[in-house]
């Protein structure tokens, strides 16, 4: 059994076949664009099991009345053995009800596919480059980096599950002024390790204790060779050594979150290889870079503004509000100039690009998208490129903002947070809101045992399932699919929700939104807990009914597959499913 044979995909095929039949009969014109046709659960479950908008979206291009087209479609769909009723709602939506056997077949499909249930071939093996984190290599990871790291990593896993090949990439910004500051900060720690009293760390340098170890290492290796030497003799060396140590630290911190990148690309190496110059030459050859003058900044008058001729990228041609310089007045590359060359390089080995950026970079999105469109679209097919913006996380303890840590240089390290609450709590919590929404991370609430804590709520559902199966085994019961027809409407409601997982995976992957998986798991956990609570008041609704072995076997089979779905979803989020709580 393959992913294409899961229920929602099968019914999308049935709707397509019905439309084919109407075309063959001459009822519907041939060649209509069906891209907007959808098959999905109706918003109100009382309306049916599945709904399709086919008549609504095709009626106008077909020159037909939506309801007339819906009636013709209903006549075709009603022929399916799985359909017990096909009704038209409003101006042309079609609601379908399916027989119990169809849902039980899907329950067996979950069992048959196991960890592959929900896996899709939608991506067709195309390669997507997902660049995420890309924090400056100037210190340990802090919680400002955490959310983007988790969103990017979960997106990469989701895209792979949906049939894409994925390159997980980290762009190392090791060519800017910040790494010179890092080198000077390390030189100070190096002198300190040699016994010099350096006093308070000067303003403008990195004060964190995390640089002490690098200073000691360099002092041990080089002795006092560079203690009094001019900066020109040690800056490049110390910059290289410091960045190397910081990357080890960053990789270790990301490892605590279960994150590993396939590729670390160096901005310094990109520039040394002449890639920005190549990009500039290409852009000039295509009349997309010209030498010109920027307008005076707001508030500046002609008397206090001296215009400088700079190479400008024609980003207004692609929707930006002004053309952008790719070099500074001193001849060095702007961040944008280096960045467009980097994206051009990424596009050489990928069919699509996704960047996960902090929301503070929102102002540069339009220009980099313009550059990528320009540089990859020479033949009219630019490489698809999306930037996903992630808002900052505010750390709270019992509702109060957390004080910063002087030891780590006035920020909360990611490692400290993971060690306190655990990797799984951090990862799941980062996906419980849309990335563009502000997030509070309250240390007390994220470990709270309540329905209001999605992490606990989902984990507790899985722990309850595993506990139920252990108890059943101890009492001599086992899951069995021989009497699934004993399952009633309440149990089938769980199956109907679980069956949405494959289409959810495809929709979430297409939208580049891994948080949809977390939302689905919360809903599935809620449905499971709701059924569990039925058994508190009505013993005949419990999963283990001691006097009815056949019913118990069927319910245990159901609960086993719900557990499988929870594990599949959590795996996409990089979260382990707990056995007990």
RODO-2510 file (C-alpha; in nm, 4 decimals, decimal comma):
residues 581
     n   res          X          Y          Z
     1     x     0,0000     0,0000     0,0000
     2     x     0,1356     0,3456    -0,0906
     3     x     0,0672     0,6951     0,0320
     4     x    -0,1401     0,7720    -0,2783
     5     x    -0,4006     0,5144    -0,1717
     6     x    -0,4928     0,6878     0,1533
     7     x    -0,8534     0,7981     0,1720
     8     x    -0,8394     1,1685     0,0886
     9     x    -0,6082     1,1106    -0,2057
    10     x    -0,8353     0,8325    -0,3295
    11     x    -1,1417     1,0592    -0,3212
    12     x    -0,9545     1,3380    -0,4961
    13     x    -0,9040     1,0735    -0,7662
    14     x    -1,2733     0,9840    -0,7612
    15     x    -1,3710     1,3500    -0,8113
    16     x    -1,1205     1,3763    -1,0979
    17     x    -1,2674     1,0605    -1,2554
    18     x    -1,6205     1,2012    -1,2218
    19     x    -1,5094     1,5211    -1,3968
    20     x    -1,3460     1,3099    -1,6688
    21     x    -1,6774     1,1272    -1,7159
    22     x    -1,8648     1,4569    -1,7494
    23     x    -1,6107     1,5741    -2,0083
    24     x    -1,6475     1,2477    -2,2022
    25     x    -2,0264     1,2898    -2,1999
    26     x    -1,9952     1,6477    -2,3270
    27     x    -2,1531     1,7913    -2,0121
    28     x    -1,8311     1,9688    -1,9196
    29     x    -1,5882     2,1336    -2,1650
    30     x    -1,2508     1,9615    -2,1929
    31     x    -0,9247     2,1192    -2,0800
    32     x    -1,0481     2,3185    -1,7798
    33     x    -0,7846     2,4102    -1,5197
    34     x    -0,8651     2,1986    -1,2133
    35     x    -0,5872     2,3329    -0,9881
    36     x    -0,8361     2,4944    -0,7482
    37     x    -1,0500     2,1809    -0,7068
    38     x    -1,0245     2,0551    -0,3483
    39     x    -1,1508     1,7568    -0,1548
    40     x    -1,1446     1,8086     0,2205
    41     x    -1,3510     1,7593     0,5354
    42     x    -1,6305     2,0159     0,5701
    43     x    -1,5812     2,2729     0,8449
    44     x    -1,8930     2,1434     1,0180
    45     x    -1,8727     1,7627     1,0577
    46     x    -2,2535     1,7457     1,0677
    47     x    -2,2540     1,8316     0,6962
    48     x    -2,0767     1,5093     0,6020
    49     x    -1,7395     1,3371     0,5854
    50     x    -1,5908     1,5009     0,2767
    51     x    -1,6718     1,8074     0,0685
    52     x    -1,5624     1,9258    -0,2742
    53     x    -1,5764     2,2704    -0,4307
    54     x    -1,5403     2,1308    -0,7844
    55     x    -1,8737     2,2661    -0,9109
    56     x    -1,8104     2,6075    -0,7570
    57     x    -1,4660     2,6641    -0,9118
    58     x    -1,5354     2,5056    -1,2531
    59     x    -1,8845     2,6403    -1,3258
    60     x    -1,7785     2,9869    -1,4408
    61     x    -1,4974     2,8777    -1,6801
    62     x    -1,7318     2,6034    -1,8058
    63     x    -2,0110     2,8576    -1,8639
    64     x    -2,2474     2,6542    -1,6430
    65     x    -2,4696     2,7163    -1,3458
    66     x    -2,2805     2,5935    -1,0341
    67     x    -2,5783     2,4030    -0,9002
    68     x    -2,6440     2,2350    -1,2368
    69     x    -2,2807     2,1228    -1,2506
    70     x    -2,3044     2,0049    -0,8888
    71     x    -2,6110     1,7923    -0,9736
    72     x    -2,4247     1,6293    -1,2609
    73     x    -2,1254     1,5603    -1,0347
    74     x    -2,3436     1,4215    -0,7562
    75     x    -2,4966     1,1751    -1,0015
    76     x    -2,1455     1,0444    -1,0791
    77     x    -2,0147     1,0413    -0,7212
    78     x    -2,3286     0,8663    -0,5877
    79     x    -2,2313     0,5628    -0,7957
    80     x    -1,9281     0,4984    -0,5711
    81     x    -1,9828     0,2031    -0,3353
    82     x    -1,8211     0,3947    -0,0478
    83     x    -2,0661     0,6870    -0,0744
    84     x    -2,3869     0,6591     0,1283
    85     x    -2,5086     1,0085     0,0348
    86     x    -2,4038     1,2981    -0,1862
    87     x    -2,5767     1,6305    -0,1191
    88     x    -2,5525     1,9810    -0,2588
    89     x    -2,5131     2,2641    -0,0098
    90     x    -2,5630     2,6328    -0,0818
    91     x    -2,4785     2,7405    -0,4356
    92     x    -2,2884     2,4267    -0,5300
    93     x    -2,0713     2,2667    -0,2630
    94     x    -2,0983     1,8884    -0,2569
    95     x    -2,0985     1,7026     0,0745
    96     x    -2,0327     1,3301     0,0827
    97     x    -2,1001     1,0737     0,3538
    98     x    -1,9000     0,7537     0,3461
    99     x    -1,9914     0,4128     0,4813
   100     x    -1,8237     0,2707     0,7920
   101     x    -1,6354     0,0087     0,5907
   102     x    -1,4434     0,2843     0,4116
   103     x    -1,3240     0,4343     0,7400
   104     x    -1,2322     0,0922     0,8766
   105     x    -1,0276     0,0286     0,5627
   106     x    -0,8404     0,3521     0,6352
   107     x    -0,7795     0,2370     0,9914
   108     x    -0,6204    -0,0780     0,8490
   109     x    -0,4173     0,1414     0,6112
   110     x    -0,2677     0,3226     0,9110
   111     x    -0,1691    -0,0152     1,0558
   112     x    -0,0268    -0,1375     0,7244
   113     x     0,1773     0,1737     0,6542
   114     x     0,2870     0,2365     1,0131
   115     x     0,5639     0,4968     1,0231
   116     x     0,5015     0,5688     0,6526
   117     x     0,1363     0,6652     0,6984
   118     x     0,1153     1,0213     0,5730
   119     x     0,4322     0,9994     0,3678
   120     x     0,3775     1,1571     0,0271
   121     x     0,5300     1,1600    -0,3197
   122     x     0,3975     1,5129    -0,3748
   123     x     0,7501     1,6579    -0,3897
   124     x     0,8458     1,4319    -0,6786
   125     x     1,2053     1,4173    -0,5596
   126     x     1,2681     1,7861    -0,6283
   127     x     1,5392     1,9446    -0,4138
   128     x     1,4561     2,2202    -0,1655
   129     x     1,7333     2,4132     0,0084
   130     x     1,6208     2,5172     0,3557
   131     x     1,8553     2,7689     0,5159
   132     x     1,7934     2,8262     0,8842
   133     x     1,9571     2,9590     1,2001
   134     x     2,2572     3,1235     1,0224
   135     x     2,3379     3,3120     1,3430
   136     x     2,6541     3,5205     1,3446
   137     x     2,9424     3,2972     1,4628
   138     x     3,0205     3,5247     1,7563
   139     x     2,9000     3,3175     2,0510
   140     x     2,6739     3,0414     2,1774
   141     x     2,3177     3,0032     2,0565
   142     x     2,0630     3,2031     2,2542
   143     x     1,6859     3,1839     2,2666
   144     x     1,6583     3,4483     1,9976
   145     x     1,7890     3,1844     1,7561
   146     x     1,5838     2,8953     1,8928
   147     x     1,2502     2,9458     1,7239
   148     x     1,3909     2,9827     1,3729
   149     x     1,6123     2,6808     1,4323
   150     x     1,3176     2,4602     1,5263
   151     x     1,0880     2,5935     1,2519
   152     x     1,3559     2,5355     0,9889
   153     x     1,4427     2,1885     1,1122
   154     x     1,0793     2,0781     1,1331
   155     x     1,0135     2,2209     0,7858
   156     x     1,3074     2,0246     0,6455
   157     x     1,1718     1,7008     0,7965
   158     x     0,8212     1,7786     0,6691
   159     x     0,9448     1,8447     0,3141
   160     x     1,1358     1,5154     0,3116
   161     x     0,8258     1,3299     0,4339
   162     x     0,6298     1,4967     0,1522
   163     x     0,8663     1,3617    -0,1136
   164     x     1,1323     1,6296    -0,1529
   165     x     1,5059     1,5985    -0,1281
   166     x     1,6245     1,8538     0,1260
   167     x     1,9500     2,0405     0,1787
   168     x     1,9741     2,1762     0,5347
   169     x     2,2059     2,4748     0,5139
   170     x     2,3635     2,7197     0,7578
   171     x     2,5177     3,0395     0,6191
   172     x     2,8189     3,1417     0,8268
   173     x     2,8468     3,5231     0,8304
   174     x     3,2240     3,5216     0,8823
   175     x     3,3209     3,8134     0,6587
   176     x     3,1616     4,1133     0,8290
   177     x     3,2758     4,3594     1,0903
   178     x     3,1276     4,1457     1,3681
   179     x     3,3982     3,8790     1,3245
   180     x     3,6696     4,1447     1,3500
   181     x     3,5116     4,2465     1,6806
   182     x     3,5127     3,8789     1,7783
   183     x     3,8844     3,8503     1,6961
   184     x     3,9638     4,1582     1,9076
   185     x     3,7560     4,0189     2,1940
   186     x     3,9445     3,6901     2,1768
   187     x     4,2774     3,8735     2,1664
   188     x     4,1806     4,0374     2,4938
   189     x     4,1027     3,6963     2,6466
   190     x     4,4319     3,5665     2,5030
   191     x     4,6237     3,8418     2,6858
   192     x     4,4230     3,7677     2,9969
   193     x     4,5215     3,3991     2,9735
   194     x     4,8866     3,5086     2,9582
   195     x     4,8431     3,6750     3,2972
   196     x     4,7640     4,0317     3,1977
   197     x     4,4978     4,2176     3,3972
   198     x     4,2617     4,3336     3,1209
   199     x     4,0066     4,4840     3,3615
   200     x     3,6502     4,5433     3,2456
   201     x     3,5744     4,4325     2,8890
   202     x     3,5658     4,7548     2,6849
   203     x     3,2408     4,8726     2,5312
   204     x     3,1977     4,7361     2,1799
   205     x     3,3676     4,4017     2,2418
   206     x     3,1965     4,0712     2,3248
   207     x     3,2043     4,0342     2,7064
   208     x     3,0893     3,6734     2,7429
   209     x     3,2897     3,4203     2,9409
   210     x     3,2490     3,1788     2,6508
   211     x     3,5573     3,3373     2,4874
   212     x     3,7848     3,2529     2,7825
   213     x     3,8493     2,8979     2,6572
   214     x     3,9529     3,0216     2,3125
   215     x     4,1884     3,2746     2,4716
   216     x     4,3469     2,9982     2,6803
   217     x     4,3835     2,7707     2,3788
   218     x     4,5591     3,0392     2,1757
   219     x     4,7829     3,1344     2,4695
   220     x     4,8862     2,7716     2,5100
   221     x     4,9538     2,7318     2,1386
   222     x     5,1190     3,0634     2,0529
   223     x     5,2607     3,1779     2,3867
   224     x     5,3147     3,5539     2,4053
   225     x     5,3926     3,5887     2,0324
   226     x     5,0933     3,8152     1,9629
   227     x     5,0520     3,9796     2,3060
   228     x     5,2031     4,3130     2,2050
   229     x     5,1971     4,2634     1,8274
   230     x     5,0089     4,5117     1,6072
   231     x     4,6586     4,4076     1,5051
   232     x     4,7620     4,3552     1,1454
   233     x     4,9766     4,0578     1,2530
   234     x     4,7077     3,8628     1,4388
   235     x     4,3612     3,9808     1,3306
   236     x     4,3112     3,7364     1,0406
   237     x     4,4503     3,4417     1,2394
   238     x     4,2491     3,5166     1,5527
   239     x     3,9366     3,5688     1,3440
   240     x     3,9766     3,2255     1,1835
   241     x     4,0521     3,0528     1,5149
   242     x     3,7661     3,2241     1,6967
   243     x     3,5100     3,1475     1,4262
   244     x     3,6177     2,7818     1,4261
   245     x     3,5638     2,7601     1,8040
   246     x     3,2302     2,9395     1,7826
   247     x     3,1074     2,6985     1,5146
   248     x     3,1960     2,4019     1,7364
   249     x     2,9967     2,5678     2,0142
   250     x     2,7038     2,6450     1,7832
   251     x     2,6922     2,2890     1,6476
   252     x     2,6990     2,1535     2,0034
   253     x     2,4127     2,3823     2,1071
   254     x     2,2068     2,2871     1,8021
   255     x     2,2795     1,9222     1,8787
   256     x     2,1017     1,9668     2,2111
   257     x     1,7909     2,0424     2,0039
   258     x     1,8546     1,7452     1,7750
   259     x     1,9467     1,9744     1,4850
   260     x     2,2153     1,8911     1,2317
   261     x     2,2829     2,0768     0,9081
   262     x     2,4067     1,9160     0,5878
   263     x     2,6078     2,2170     0,4828
   264     x     2,7826     2,5128     0,6474
   265     x     2,8569     2,7749     0,3808
   266     x     3,1154     3,0431     0,4589
   267     x     3,0589     3,4029     0,3507
   268     x     3,4378     3,4597     0,3682
   269     x     3,4986     3,1671     0,1320
   270     x     3,2243     3,2921    -0,0995
   271     x     3,3963     3,6298    -0,1248
   272     x     3,7439     3,4781    -0,1571
   273     x     3,6169     3,2719    -0,4516
   274     x     3,5017     3,5907    -0,6230
   275     x     3,1340     3,4916    -0,6288
   276     x     2,9953     3,8428    -0,5581
   277     x     3,2109     3,9842    -0,8409
   278     x     3,0819     3,7116    -1,0745
   279     x     2,7265     3,7988    -0,9731
   280     x     2,7882     4,1676    -1,0380
   281     x     2,9308     4,0921    -1,3825
   282     x     2,6322     3,8749    -1,4680
   283     x     2,3883     4,1413    -1,3502
   284     x     2,5661     4,4153    -1,5462
   285     x     2,5567     4,1984    -1,8577
   286     x     2,1806     4,1724    -1,8160
   287     x     2,1395     4,5471    -1,7413
   288     x     2,0347     4,4761    -1,3827
   289     x     2,3208     4,6679    -1,2182
   290     x     2,4218     5,0235    -1,3067
   291     x     2,6384     5,2925    -1,1487
   292     x     2,4252     5,5597    -0,9898
   293     x     2,3575     5,7724    -0,6846
   294     x     2,1285     5,6995    -0,3941
   295     x     1,8728     5,9576    -0,2889
   296     x     1,9541     6,1516     0,0258
   297     x     1,8192     5,9766     0,3381
   298     x     1,5090     6,1237     0,4976
   299     x     1,5973     6,4283     0,7051
   300     x     1,9165     6,5033     0,5111
   301     x     1,9446     6,8223     0,3016
   302     x     2,1564     6,8674    -0,0099
   303     x     2,4010     7,0703     0,2034
   304     x     2,4793     6,7849     0,4443
   305     x     2,4519     6,4941     0,2015
   306     x     2,7326     6,4085    -0,0371
   307     x     2,6114     6,1625    -0,3011
   308     x     2,8541     5,8842    -0,3910
   309     x     2,8397     5,6820    -0,7111
   310     x     2,7711     5,3172    -0,6273
   311     x     2,6799     5,0032    -0,8231
   312     x     2,3019     4,9740    -0,7800
   313     x     2,0839     4,6694    -0,8422
   314     x     1,7596     4,7481    -1,0267
   315     x     1,5412     4,6045    -0,7513
   316     x     1,2585     4,8477    -0,8406
   317     x     1,2146     4,6410    -1,1553
   318     x     1,1025     4,3574    -0,9277
   319     x     0,8729     4,5471    -0,6925
   320     x     1,1190     4,7034    -0,4469
   321     x     1,0689     5,0703    -0,3538
   322     x     1,4236     5,1758    -0,4517
   323     x     1,7322     5,0371    -0,6221
   324     x     1,9859     4,8878    -0,3807
   325     x     2,3659     4,9217    -0,3595
   326     x     2,5695     4,6029    -0,3814
   327     x     2,8929     4,7743    -0,2718
   328     x     2,9805     5,0337    -0,0093
   329     x     3,1671     5,3558    -0,0841
   330     x     3,4932     5,1895     0,0312
   331     x     3,4532     4,9189    -0,2332
   332     x     3,3601     4,6386     0,0055
   333     x     3,0461     4,4373    -0,0546
   334     x     2,7234     4,5304     0,1172
   335     x     2,5497     4,2498     0,3003
   336     x     2,2980     4,2495     0,0171
   337     x     2,5721     4,2268    -0,2463
   338     x     2,7222     3,9187    -0,0828
   339     x     2,3796     3,7734    -0,0079
   340     x     2,2547     3,7807    -0,3656
   341     x     2,5712     3,5969    -0,4775
   342     x     2,5151     3,3400    -0,2032
   343     x     2,1551     3,2788    -0,3107
   344     x     2,2615     3,2471    -0,6731
   345     x     2,5100     2,9808    -0,5586
   346     x     2,2400     2,7959    -0,3613
   347     x     2,0085     2,7959    -0,6616
   348     x     2,2653     2,6006    -0,8652
   349     x     2,1980     2,2863    -0,6601
   350     x     1,8308     2,3233    -0,5665
   351     x     1,4933     2,3464    -0,7382
   352     x     1,3505     2,5746    -0,4697
   353     x     1,4877     2,7868    -0,1837
   354     x     1,3436     2,8603     0,1608
   355     x     1,5062     3,0976     0,4102
   356     x     1,4017     3,1136     0,7756
   357     x     1,4787     3,4634     0,9035
   358     x     1,4148     3,6606     1,2181
   359     x     1,1380     3,9178     1,1849
   360     x     1,3965     4,1957     1,2297
   361     x     1,5125     4,1214     0,8733
   362     x     1,1693     4,1909     0,7233
   363     x     1,2946     4,5052     0,5505
   364     x     1,5369     4,3127     0,3278
   365     x     1,2965     4,0448     0,2053
   366     x     1,1701     4,2323    -0,0993
   367     x     1,5170     4,3108    -0,2357
   368     x     1,6623     3,9606    -0,1942
   369     x     1,3537     3,8069    -0,3536
   370     x     1,3973     4,0521    -0,6402
   371     x     1,7618     3,9531    -0,6771
   372     x     1,6861     3,5809    -0,6795
   373     x     1,4073     3,6327    -0,9336
   374     x     1,6479     3,8292    -1,1533
   375     x     1,9449     3,5957    -1,1330
   376     x     1,7577     3,2675    -1,1680
   377     x     1,4911     3,3772    -1,4133
   378     x     1,6985     3,4403    -1,7244
   379     x     1,5000     3,1731    -1,9087
   380     x     1,1670     3,2883    -1,7720
   381     x     1,1545     3,0339    -1,4882
   382     x     1,3004     3,1850    -1,1707
   383     x     1,3831     2,9464    -0,8875
   384     x     1,0913     2,9462    -0,6396
   385     x     1,2116     3,1309    -0,3296
   386     x     1,0320     3,1994    -0,0029
   387     x     1,1390     3,3798     0,3118
   388     x     0,9625     3,2739     0,6301
   389     x     0,9846     3,5353     0,9046
   390     x     0,9934     3,4207     1,2662
   391     x     0,9075     3,6511     1,5547
   392     x     1,1165     3,6737     1,8691
   393     x     1,0451     3,4713     2,1824
   394     x     0,9980     3,6425     2,5168
   395     x     1,1228     3,4355     2,8092
   396     x     0,9099     3,4456     3,1229
   397     x     0,9234     3,2822     3,4605
   398     x     0,5853     3,2765     3,6356
   399     x     0,4710     3,5543     3,4058
   400     x     0,7692     3,7826     3,4678
   401     x     1,0443     3,8530     3,2113
   402     x     1,3582     3,6504     3,2814
   403     x     1,6629     3,8505     3,3831
   404     x     1,9573     3,8202     3,1500
   405     x     2,2641     3,6126     3,2343
   406     x     2,5839     3,8154     3,2852
   407     x     2,7920     3,4983     3,2669
   408     x     2,6991     3,4398     2,9031
   409     x     2,7253     3,7991     2,7882
   410     x     2,3809     3,9363     2,8741
   411     x     2,1621     3,6775     2,7035
   412     x     1,9916     3,3496     2,7894
   413     x     2,1656     3,0583     2,6210
   414     x     1,9703     2,7971     2,4341
   415     x     2,1688     2,5297     2,6172
   416     x     2,0520     2,6577     2,9559
   417     x     1,6874     2,6452     2,8494
   418     x     1,7121     2,2963     2,6946
   419     x     1,8848     2,1611     3,0043
   420     x     1,6113     2,3030     3,2271
   421     x     1,2963     2,1920     3,0433
   422     x     1,4200     1,9378     2,7857
   423     x     1,4599     1,9259     2,4077
   424     x     1,1095     1,7973     2,3362
   425     x     0,9379     2,0707     2,5364
   426     x     1,1418     2,3412     2,3628
   427     x     1,0855     2,2022     2,0131
   428     x     0,7113     2,1420     2,0464
   429     x     0,6509     2,4762     2,2181
   430     x     0,8244     2,6637     1,9343
   431     x     0,5674     2,5151     1,6934
   432     x     0,2526     2,5835     1,8951
   433     x     0,2011     2,9231     1,7315
   434     x     0,2388     3,0495     1,3776
   435     x     0,5978     3,1728     1,3315
   436     x     0,4849     3,5257     1,2462
   437     x     0,3008     3,5549     1,5811
   438     x     0,4737     3,6769     1,8959
   439     x     0,5506     3,4017     2,1463
   440     x     0,5920     3,3919     2,5229
   441     x     0,7958     3,1027     2,6615
   442     x     0,7065     3,0732     3,0302
   443     x     0,9271     2,8190     3,2065
   444     x     0,6440     2,7253     3,4424
   445     x     0,3732     2,6902     3,1782
   446     x     0,5712     2,4804     2,9283
   447     x     0,6098     2,2012     3,1843
   448     x     0,2625     2,2405     3,3349
   449     x     0,0466     1,9267     3,3389
   450     x    -0,2698     2,0761     3,1894
   451     x    -0,4796     2,0909     2,8758
   452     x    -0,3572     2,4489     2,8288
   453     x    -0,0062     2,3175     2,7673
   454     x    -0,0067     2,1577     2,4186
   455     x     0,3226     1,9782     2,4826
   456     x     0,1844     1,7955     2,7842
   457     x    -0,1571     1,7400     2,6241
   458     x    -0,0148     1,5574     2,3203
   459     x     0,2505     1,3654     2,5134
   460     x    -0,0081     1,2618     2,7711
   461     x    -0,2331     1,1227     2,4955
   462     x     0,0486     0,8958     2,3777
   463     x     0,1408     0,7952     2,7328
   464     x    -0,2251     0,7056     2,8014
   465     x    -0,2364     0,4948     2,4859
   466     x     0,0780     0,3059     2,5802
   467     x    -0,0491     0,2585     2,9355
   468     x    -0,3798     0,1220     2,8051
   469     x    -0,2013    -0,1282     2,5818
   470     x     0,0245    -0,2431     2,8664
   471     x    -0,2728    -0,2881     3,0974
   472     x    -0,4654    -0,4762     2,8279
   473     x    -0,1726    -0,7113     2,7671
   474     x    -0,1489    -0,7794     3,1404
   475     x    -0,5198    -0,8737     3,1408
   476     x    -0,4808    -1,1004     2,8378
   477     x    -0,6237    -0,8701     2,5684
   478     x    -0,4575    -0,7766     2,2374
   479     x    -0,5431    -0,5472     1,9445
   480     x    -0,7360    -0,7280     1,6673
   481     x    -0,8905    -0,6142     1,3402
   482     x    -1,1325    -0,9070     1,3100
   483     x    -1,4334    -0,7287     1,4612
   484     x    -1,3834    -0,3636     1,3674
   485     x    -1,7496    -0,3410     1,2656
   486     x    -1,8245    -0,3290     1,6401
   487     x    -1,6792     0,0230     1,6511
   488     x    -1,9466     0,2922     1,6761
   489     x    -1,9787     0,6562     1,5731
   490     x    -1,7640     0,7909     1,8594
   491     x    -1,4788     0,5580     1,7630
   492     x    -1,5165     0,6307     1,3909
   493     x    -1,4917     1,0032     1,4667
   494     x    -1,1359     0,9348     1,5836
   495     x    -1,0614     0,7489     1,2608
   496     x    -1,2027     1,0330     1,0513
   497     x    -0,9762     1,2835     1,2230
   498     x    -0,6708     1,0565     1,1969
   499     x    -0,7378     1,0062     0,8253
   500     x    -0,6745     1,3774     0,7647
   501     x    -0,3034     1,3358     0,8391
   502     x    -0,1845     1,2554     0,4830
   503     x    -0,3570     1,5569     0,3287
   504     x    -0,2398     1,7733     0,6196
   505     x     0,1223     1,6725     0,5481
   506     x     0,0881     1,7749     0,1835
   507     x    -0,0864     2,1031     0,2644
   508     x     0,1654     2,1922     0,5355
   509     x     0,4585     2,1091     0,3083
   510     x     0,3142     2,3108     0,0198
   511     x     0,2571     2,6109     0,2476
   512     x     0,5967     2,5635     0,4220
   513     x     0,4149     2,5618     0,7574
   514     x     0,5287     2,2838     0,9931
   515     x     0,3260     2,4301     1,2807
   516     x     0,0170     2,2805     1,1150
   517     x     0,1421     1,9379     1,2273
   518     x     0,1552     2,0546     1,5899
   519     x    -0,1973     2,1961     1,5601
   520     x    -0,3215     1,8655     1,4141
   521     x    -0,1624     1,6667     1,6974
   522     x    -0,3301     1,8890     1,9547
   523     x    -0,6688     1,8308     1,7884
   524     x    -0,6074     1,4551     1,7669
   525     x    -0,5022     1,4444     2,1318
   526     x    -0,8152     1,6405     2,2238
   527     x    -1,0380     1,3935     2,0393
   528     x    -0,8628     1,1009     2,2069
   529     x    -0,8888     1,2520     2,5558
   530     x    -1,2542     1,3314     2,4849
   531     x    -1,3260     0,9660     2,4072
   532     x    -1,1254     0,8576     2,7133
   533     x    -1,3403     1,0813     2,9316
   534     x    -1,6560     0,9138     2,7958
   535     x    -1,5376     0,5965     2,9643
   536     x    -1,5141     0,7711     3,3005
   537     x    -1,8921     0,8120     3,3059
   538     x    -1,9900     0,5182     3,0862
   539     x    -1,7872     0,2003     3,1556
   540     x    -1,9112     0,0423     2,8322
   541     x    -1,7153     0,3105     2,6414
   542     x    -1,3786     0,2216     2,7918
   543     x    -1,1068     0,0765     2,5721
   544     x    -1,0960    -0,2351     2,7861
   545     x    -1,4372    -0,3910     2,8414
   546     x    -1,3505    -0,7038     3,0404
   547     x    -1,6698    -0,8923     2,9533
   548     x    -1,6395    -0,8298     2,5764
   549     x    -1,3111    -0,9511     2,4294
   550     x    -1,4076    -0,8827     2,0652
   551     x    -1,5040    -0,5187     2,1314
   552     x    -1,1924    -0,4719     2,3426
   553     x    -0,9727    -0,6112     2,0631
   554     x    -1,1300    -0,3701     1,8113
   555     x    -1,0881    -0,0688     2,0393
   556     x    -0,7296    -0,1640     2,1192
   557     x    -0,6632    -0,1858     1,7437
   558     x    -0,8088     0,1649     1,7079
   559     x    -0,6053     0,3096     1,9933
   560     x    -0,2886     0,1458     1,8578
   561     x    -0,3286     0,3307     1,5284
   562     x    -0,4011     0,6621     1,7026
   563     x    -0,0756     0,6114     1,8908
   564     x     0,1005     0,5488     1,5599
   565     x    -0,0365     0,8754     1,4233
   566     x     0,0836     1,0690     1,7276
   567     x     0,4325     0,9192     1,6870
   568     x     0,4374     0,9975     1,3143
   569     x     0,3439     1,3600     1,3784
   570     x     0,5861     1,4044     1,6663
   571     x     0,8666     1,2537     1,4569
   572     x     0,8147     1,5279     1,1983
   573     x     0,8534     1,7848     1,4759
   574     x     1,1663     1,6150     1,6091
   575     x     0,9907     1,5246     1,9351
   576     x     1,0003     1,1833     2,1029
   577     x     0,6742     1,0169     2,2065
   578     x     0,6896     0,9297     2,5761
   579     x     0,5831     0,5874     2,7046
   580     x     0,4608     0,7086     3,0431
   581     x     0,4129     1,0271     3,2427
***
